[in-house]
């Protein structure tokens, strides 16, 4: 019976250890998930910053190309007014090239801008997920600590009395043996006294001596020694 109970207890404590191990990993794993999401957000922020910078450069180049086109338009007009035909044609050619560059930068910027908007929306969602995971990690960690505390308490309560420092059952058996030995010795002593004639005679002589001394003092009357009894005080 005790062997079966011990086996069950070992299995139970093993299961409790597994629960504690799992609970101890919950908070660490949850925080690791939050850190991984933070790393993803950091990479997304870097990528979005690079795209945003590229878009800003495109828009700046677009404005620069427009300014160049306007400048060459002014040059062409001035040259044409002055009768400098070749110079005017060259300025017009440069103006057209500048306008083409401006159009290309504008098109690229217009194509990239929606993507940047989507990326910013996704980044906002990731940040929201990070906040949610952070809250969830905190709650999971708290629940894990509570579960761990309950498990430790259950293990402590279960271990109470399992391995006591003193075997009270053995002590109880030892005292029973001592009491039985004392009773046996007492019975043996009584038996020996009952069958010991010398002790019996010594007891009779002792009573006779006491009675005789008491009678001399006028305190008692003496019956024959064979009765072995003190009758009473003569003054009564």
C-alpha positions in Angstrom: 0.0 0.0 0.0 2.8 2.4 1.0 4.7 1.5 -2.2 1.7 2.3 -4.3 1.1 5.7 -2.6 4.8 6.5 -3.0 4.6 5.7 -6.7 1.5 7.9 -7.1 3.2 10.7 -5.2 6.3 10.6 -7.4 4.2 10.7 -10.5 2.2 13.7 -9.1 5.3 15.6 -8.1 6.8 14.9 -11.6 3.7 16.4 -13.2 3.9 19.4 -10.9 7.5 19.9 -11.9 6.5 19.9 -15.6 3.8 22.5 -14.9 6.3 24.7 -13.1 8.8 24.3 -16.0 6.1 25.3 -18.5 5.0 28.2 -16.4 8.5 29.5 -16.0 8.8 29.6 -19.8 5.6 31.5 -20.4 6.8 34.9 -19.4 10.1 34.5 -21.2 8.5 33.3 -24.4 5.9 36.1 -24.4 8.5 38.7 -23.9 10.6 37.1 -26.6 7.6 37.5 -29.0 7.3 41.2 -28.1 11.0 41.7 -28.7 10.8 40.0 -32.1 7.9 42.2 -33.1 9.9 45.2 -32.0 12.8 44.1 -34.2 10.4 43.8 -37.1 8.9 47.2 -36.4 12.5 48.6 -36.3 13.3 47.1 -39.7 10.0 48.4 -41.1 10.7 51.8 -39.8 14.1 51.8 -41.5 12.6 50.7 -44.8 9.8 53.2 -44.7 12.3 55.9 -43.8 14.4 54.9 -46.9 11.3 55.0 -49.2 10.1 58.3 -47.7 13.6 59.8 -48.3 13.6 58.5 -51.9 10.2 60.1 -52.4 11.3 63.4 -51.0 14.3 63.3 -53.3 12.1 62.6 -56.3 9.9 65.5 -55.5 12.9 67.8 -55.0 14.4 66.7 -58.3 11.0 67.3 -59.9 11.0 70.9 -58.6 14.6 71.3 -59.7 13.8 70.1 -63.2 10.8 72.5 -63.5 13.1 75.3 -62.5 15.6 74.3 -65.1 12.9 74.1 -67.7 11.7 77.6 -66.8 15.3 78.9 -66.9 15.9 77.4 -70.4 12.6 78.8 -71.6 13.7 82.3 -70.5 17.1 81.8 -72.2 15.4 80.7 -75.4 13.1 83.7 -75.4 16.0 86.1 -74.8 18.1 84.5 -77.6 15.1 84.5 -80.0 14.4 88.2 -79.3 18.1 89.0 -79.9 18.1 87.0 -83.2 20.4 84.3 -81.9 18.6 81.4 -83.6 21.1 78.6 -82.8 21.3 79.6 -79.2 17.6 79.8 -78.9 17.2 76.3 -80.4 19.8 74.9 -78.0 18.0 76.5 -75.0 14.6 75.1 -76.2 16.2 71.6 -76.5 17.5 71.9 -72.9 14.1 73.1 -71.8 12.4 70.1 -73.3 14.9 67.7 -71.6 14.3 69.4 -68.3 10.6 69.1 -68.7 11.0 65.3 -69.5 13.0 64.9 -66.4 10.4 66.7 -64.4 7.7 64.5 -65.8 9.7 61.4 -65.0 10.3 62.4 -61.4 6.7 63.4 -61.0 5.5 60.0 -62.3 7.9 58.0 -60.1 6.9 60.1 -57.1 3.2 59.6 -57.9 3.8 55.8 -58.2 5.8 55.6 -55.0 3.5 57.7 -52.8 0.6 55.2 -52.5 3.1 52.5 -51.5 4.5 54.7 -48.8 1.0 55.3 -47.5 0.3 51.5 -47.4 3.6 50.9 -45.6 2.8 53.6 -43.0 -0.6 52.0 -42.4 1.1 48.6 -42.0 3.6 50.1 -39.6 0.8 51.6 -37.5 -0.8 48.1 -37.4 2.4 46.6 -36.3 2.8 49.1 -33.5 -0.8 48.4 -32.4 0.0 44.7 -32.4 3.1 45.4 -30.4 1.1 47.2 -27.7 -1.4 44.4 -27.6 1.3 41.7 -27.3 3.0 43.8 -24.6 -0.2 43.9 -22.6 -0.8 40.2 -23.3 2.8 39.3 -22.2 2.3 41.2 -19.0 -1.0 39.4 -18.3 0.5 36.0 -19.2 3.5 36.6 -17.0 1.3 37.6 -14.1 -0.9 34.5 -14.6 2.3 32.3 -14.9 3.6 33.7 -11.6 0.2 33.0 -9.9 0.2 29.4 -11.3 3.8 28.9 -10.2 3.0 30.1 -6.7 0.0 27.8 -6.5 2.0 24.9 -7.7 4.8 25.6 -5.2 2.2 25.9 -2.4 0.6 22.6 -3.4 4.0 20.9 -3.5 4.9 22.2 -0.1 1.6 21.1 1.4 1.9 17.7 -0.2 5.4 17.2 1.2 4.4 18.1 4.8 4.8 14.9 6.8 6.1 12.9 3.9 9.7 12.7 5.3 9.5 13.6 9.0 12.8 13.9 10.8 11.5 11.5 13.6 9.7 8.2 13.1 6.9 8.6 15.6 5.5 5.1 14.8 8.9 3.6 15.7 9.0 5.6 18.9 5.4 4.5 19.8 6.4 0.9 19.3 9.5 1.4 21.4 7.4 2.9 24.3 5.0 0.0 24.0 7.9 -2.4 24.4 9.2 -0.5 27.4 5.8 -0.5 29.1 5.4 -4.2 28.4 8.8 -5.0 29.8 8.1 -2.9 32.9 4.8 -4.7 33.5 6.5 -8.1 33.0 9.2 -7.2 35.5 6.7 -6.0 38.0 4.7 -9.2 37.8 7.8 -11.2 38.2 8.8 -9.2 41.2 5.4 -9.7 42.8 5.6 -13.4 42.1 9.1 -13.7 43.6 7.9 -11.9 46.7 4.9 -14.2 47.1 7.1 -17.4 47.1 10.0 -16.0 49.1 9.7 -17.4 52.7 12.6 -15.4 54.0 11.1 -12.1 52.9 7.7 -13.2 54.3 9.3 -14.0 57.7 11.2 -10.7 57.7 7.9 -8.9 57.1 6.4 -10.6 60.1 9.3 -9.9 62.4 9.3 -6.2 61.3 5.6 -6.0 62.2 6.1 -7.7 65.6 9.0 -5.4 66.4 7.0 -2.3 65.6 4.1 -3.6 67.7 6.3 -4.4 70.6 7.9 -1.0 70.7 4.5 0.7 70.4 3.2 -1.4 73.3 6.1 -0.4 75.5 5.0 3.2 75.0 1.5 2.2 76.0 0.2 3.0 72.5 -1.0 -0.4 71.4 -2.2 -3.8 72.5 -0.5 -6.8 70.9 -2.2 -9.9 69.4 -0.3 -13.1 69.2 2.5 -13.0 66.6 0.7 -15.6 64.6 -2.1 -13.2 63.8 0.4 -10.6 62.7 -2.1 -7.7 63.3 -2.1 -4.7 65.5 -5.4 -4.5 67.4 -5.6 -0.9 68.5 -4.7 1.8 70.9 -5.4 1.0 74.5 -6.3 4.6 75.3 -9.3 4.4 73.1 
